[in-house]
Amino acid sequence: MSLMTLDDLREILVECAGEDDSNDVSGDIADVPFEDLGYDSLALMETAARIEQRFGVRLPDEQVMELATPKAVLDAVNTAAATA
């Protein structure tokens, strides 16, 4: 299994935001809090569901709520994938 990249996550975030949202996830967003990017807990849960569909990695809901930045999500997904 290949590692999830920031571009992979960015694509999922755009899908979860919907076409009408103005959430900007371009540029170096790795350390920008999801709150500052305009993503709430519901959007993050949807993001986690799509990650599971595409990468086969399930993150527990409690863990998803603790992941504050895209980098934290990437670290959690790639660590889980490596140990699976």
N, C-alpha and C positions, 0 to 999 in steps of 0.2 A: 504494500500500500504506500502511495506517495504521501508526502507531508502536505498538509493544508497550508496554502500561502495566503498572504494578505490580499492578493488579488482574488483568490477564491472566496475569502470572507467578504470582501467588498461586493462581489457579485451577489452573494446571498443577502447582504444587508440591503442592497438596492431592491431586490425582489421583495423583501419583507416590508420595506417602507411603502411600496406602492408607487404608482406612476405620478400621483398628484402631490406627493410629499416633496418638500424642498430640502430634504436631508442631503448634505454634501459630504460624501465619503471619498472624495478625490484627495490626492496628495498624501502626505505622510500622516496617517491617522492612527498609527499603531498605539500611541500613548495618550490619545485624546479620549476622555471619558465618554461612554455612550450617551450619558445625559447631555453633554455638550454637543454631541452629534445629532441629538433629537430623537434618540431611541429610548422607549420606555420598557418596562418589564414585559409587557405583552409582546412587543417586537422582538425582544431577546429570546423569549420562549419559542416564538416562531422560527427565529434564527437557529436555535438549538435543534428544533425538529427537522429543519432542512439539512443541517449538518449531519444529523443521524441518517437521513435518507441518502445523502450523497457520499458520505465518508464511512458510514457504518459505525460511527462513534456516538454512543449515547452518554450525554452528560446529565447527572442528576439535577433535578430542578433547583435544589438548594445551592448546588455549585454554580449553576447558570446565574443565579441572582447575585452571587458574589463576584462574578467576573465583570470588572468595571471598564475594561478597555479592550479594543480589538487584540492587542498583544496578549492579554490574559486569556482570551478565548483561544487564540492560536496555540499558546503554550499548553492549555488544558487539553485541547483536541489532539495535538501531536503527541503529547505524553501518553494519553489514553490509547492512542493508536499504536504507539510503540510497545506498550505493555500488553496489548490484546493478543 
